[in-house]
Amino acid sequence: MNKLTKTLSTIVLTLSTIGMANAANSVVAADDYVTTNLCVVAAQGDRIKLHKAIKDSRLSKNFIAEKVTCNDQNILAFVEAHAENPAKINNLLMNGQYDTQVKITDLAAVQY
């Protein structure tokens, strides 16, 4: 009986772990707008698909980065929150000018 309980517990634990791993977050389009398609493709994290979607939409990368919103967020912030490779996708949208590193320069001076 003890061996059967251990075996069943192991099977249940394994199957539940596999189920949680397969239940990944996915972004689904709510409508057929071009911008919605861009948001979904950008969230998938595939640069090639995003490049093709941008070409098919006939919108410029600059326009997309500045004007397109996804779920009331700028597309760059949306990608940062939901994409698998946010830095690569945002660099594609910003032509390599997207940098998440912050540089701080101390400008204070001591006065006597």
N, C-alpha and C positions, 0 to 999 in steps of 0.2 A: 504494500500500500504506500509506503514512504517513497519508494522509487517511482511509482506512478504519479504521485503528487509533484515530485521534483521535475519529472519530465513534462508534465502539463504546465507547470509554472514557467519552465524554460521556454516552451513553445509559445505561450501567451506573451511573455515578455519580448521575445524575438519578433513576433508578428506585430506587436504594438509599436516597437521601435521602427520597424520597416514602414509601417503606416504613417508614422509621424515624419519620417524622412521624405516620403513621397508627397506629403501634403505641403508642398512649398507654396509660397505666396505667388500668385499670378495676377497680372493686370489684364482686364478684359475690357474691350471697347464697348461703350454704352450706345454709340451711334456710328454713323458712317462718315463723319466729317474727316477731312484730310488731317487736321490738327490732332484729332483723337487718335488716328492711326499713327501719327508721328510719336505721340506720347507712349502708346503701347509698344511700339518697336524700340523706342529709346529705353524703356523700362526692361526690355528683354536683355539688353546689354550686348547685342551683336552689332558691331560697327559696320559690317558689310551690309546687313539688312537695313540699318539706319541710313547709310549712304544712298542705297537704292531708293528708299522711301523719300528721302529729301529730293533726289532727282525726279522721281515720279510726281512729287507735289509741286514742283517748279517754284518753290519758295527758297529764298536765300538762307544760308546758315545764320547770318546776322539777324534777319527778320525773325527766324525761329527762336533764336536765343533771347531776343528782346521782347517779342510780342506774344509768343505762344504760351498759353497757360494750361496746366493739367491739374484738375481737381483744385482749382483756385490757387495754384502755386505756379511760379515761374518754372519753365521746363527744366532749367538747370537744378533748381531745388528739388523738383519732383524726381529727377534722375538720381540725385544725391541720396534721396530717401528710399527709392524703390529699385534701382538698377543693380545688376550683379557687378558691373564694372563701371562705377560712376565716373571715375577720373578719365578713363579712356573715352567714354561717350561724351562727357562735357568738353574734353579737349577737341573732339571731332566737331562739336557744335561751335566752339569758340576759336577754331583754327589754331589750336595749340597754345592759346593764351590763357587757358583756365589753369589756375594754380591754387591748390588748397593750402599751401604753406604761407604763413603770415610772417612778415619780417617787421620787427619792431626796432625803431631807431630812437634813441634817447636824445631829445632835443633840449632838455632842461640844462640850465647853466647856473652855477652858484654865483650870486652877486653879493658883494660886500659893501 
